[in-house]
Amino acid sequence: MKTLKRQAPELIPGTKLTGKWHGQTYRVIKKLGQGATGTVFLVESERGPLALKIGHENPSITSEVNVLQRFSKVQDVKLGPSLIETDDLKIGDESFAFYTMEYIRGAPFFSHINKYGKEWGSIFIVQLLGDLDRLHQASWVFGDLKPDNLLITSSPPRVRWFDVGGTTLMGRSIKEYTEFFDRGYWGLGDRKAEPSYDLFSVAMVMINIAYPHRFEKGQAEGLEILTERIEAHTWLRPYRKVLRTALLGRYTDAQLMKKDMMEIISETDSKKRFSSSTKNRMKQGKQFKKTEGKRGNVWDAMLAASFIILASVLYWVGQLM
């Protein structure tokens, strides 16, 4: 007979919680989310708003606390929320482990993208790759990497992750994943915790930006389906080489993928600037021709347009250097 997994308690807003060992009191404001390892609530405390996570099983909470403690030792960057306190909570006859952490104020990943455009997605991916590189250097893999676990803070806009439930020590098996972002589901690799696993998920986050309604694998080959989707979307197409390299697990570290992403962003931006500048200047040339309206000035208008195009080309070349 299969044993049912114990579930963390559902707490309604206004519920007061008191830690068994440290005696700190928290008042539940609202539920923030629920995952495979537990439930997260926004709570009010004497330190202000905090995020409090109650685990389904105590060992999973202990593992996440260890991860957050390791993160705090990584210099010069915040890899996830700051750990505040760990304790136990007694509800009825059962005891549940919990921890409190920094409450990251921000907008859901897709809310920001939908409001400001997909171009922001490329910027956030570059930021994410920089953070993943630091995480990998600390010998950890994020594991369950997906937009649902990302927030965008403001002033300036910055991607932050807030759920470390799937974070796994390198070399071990990924302990928590979501099928759409899992290379095992797509038949493109195993579930060993290594940098290439996270970088596959980064590629899938980009595909998810282009296709907010996640699609299934179906009967076709995973790589075939993903390649078709990339080629069919104008925003994804310039990144086809980077995405394919990540999907095939050929990036050995996040910095290499970040470098390639930045080069494409720079090249795409330069082309847009060149196109916009050329259109504006050609428009000015047409207006000049119309104003003159005389046959003898046609040559002058053509000459002016030539200089305009030449200036635009020089500007574009300068941007690429």
C-alpha positions, 0 to 999 in steps of 0.5 A: 500500500502506497503511503500518502505524503504528508502535506504542509498545513493550509493557513488562512490570513490572520493566523498567528504562528509561534516558533517552538524553540525561539518564540518568534511570532508571525501573522499570516498575510497571504499564501505566496505559493506551493511546491513539491517541498512545502508552502510559502506564506507572506507573514508579518513579524517584528522585523517587518514582512518576511516569507515563511516556508513550511515543509511537507517533510522536515528533511526537505526543509533542512536541505533548503536551509543548508542551500541558503546558508551556502548562498550567504557565503558567496561573495558580492552577490545575492543568490536567492533570498537571505535566510532569517531563522529556522524553527519548528511549528506545532499544529495539533499533534504534528510538528512541522519545520519551517524557516523564514527568509527575506521577502523579495518585493517584485513582479512575477517574471511574465507580468514584467515581460507582458508589460514592457516587451520580450526585449526585456527577456533577453536582458533578464536571461543575461542577468540570470546566466551571470547568477547561475555561473556564480551558483555553479562555481559554488558547486550547486545546480538550480534544478527547477529553473522556470519563470514561476520561480523568478521575480523582477525587482525594480530600480533598476529592473533585476531578475531574482530567484526566490524558491530554492527547493530544487537546488541540488549539489553537483553530481547528484540527481535533480530532486525537483523539476518541471517537465517543460523545462526538464531535458529528460522530458524532451529526450535530450539528456539525463537528470544529473545535476550539472551546469548543462542541465540549468542551461537547457532550462534557460533555453526553455525559459526563452522559448516559454517567453515566446510561447507563454502557453507551454506546449507538449512534446507529443509523438515527434522528437523533442529537438525537432519540435523545439527547433521548429518552434524557434524557427517559427518565432521572429524574436527567437530566430536570432538566438537559434544557434545559442538555443540549439547549443544549450538544448544539446548540452554543449555549453560547459558553463554559463559564462559561455552562453552569456557571452554569446547572448550578449553578442547577439543582443548587441548585433540585433540592437545595432541592426535596429539602430541602422534600420531606423536611422536609414528609414528616417534619413531616406524619408528626409531625402524624399521630402527634400526631393519633393520640396525642390520639385525641379528636374535640375535638382534630382541629381542633388537629391540623389547625391544627398541620399547617398551621403545619408546612406554612407553616414548610416553605414559608418554609424553602424560599423562604429556601433559594432566595434 
